[in-house]
Amino acid sequence: MSESRAVRPEDVLPDELDVGTMNGVSVRKGTIGAFVANVKLLEGLDPTDPGYQEVVDQLRALVPAVRAVGVFDVLAPRSPVLAEIIAES
């Protein structure tokens, strides 16, 4: 039987690195945090707000890295708007 142990952040990306390659995609440190922050921003914006499209564009840009990390393998979006952004990216 193989020995299992919890994965720590530094096991995924050592402290001295800012970028890692996951499933062939370059992923910057902070990507997941930025994605979550933008999802929260989007929830508070009306689609007519001047900043709305900027947040949508940033989310679309982050989706490939978030997907490469495997977030969507274990979590599903609650927001239909976010689900659409993910599906289109």
Phi, psi and omega in degrees: 000136180280151180275128178255146173212156180296149178266127179262157179308318181291344174286330180276314181215107181303153183307324185282354179255146177252345183222140174227159177256123181231120183052040176080004182244133176285123183237119178283148171298134181100354183300313182294318178298318178294320179299311180298317179299319179290325175298316178296319176300314182301321181299332182264000183255141171279142179303341178273352179296137180303331181274351185303309184295326177298318179293317178300315180298319179294318177300315178301321180293329182275338185307313181302320179290318179296321177295317181297325178290334178103012183302317184284353174282338184239346180228145178241142179292144175273330184276128176299327179294315178295319179301320179293317178300315180295316181296326182280344186263000000 
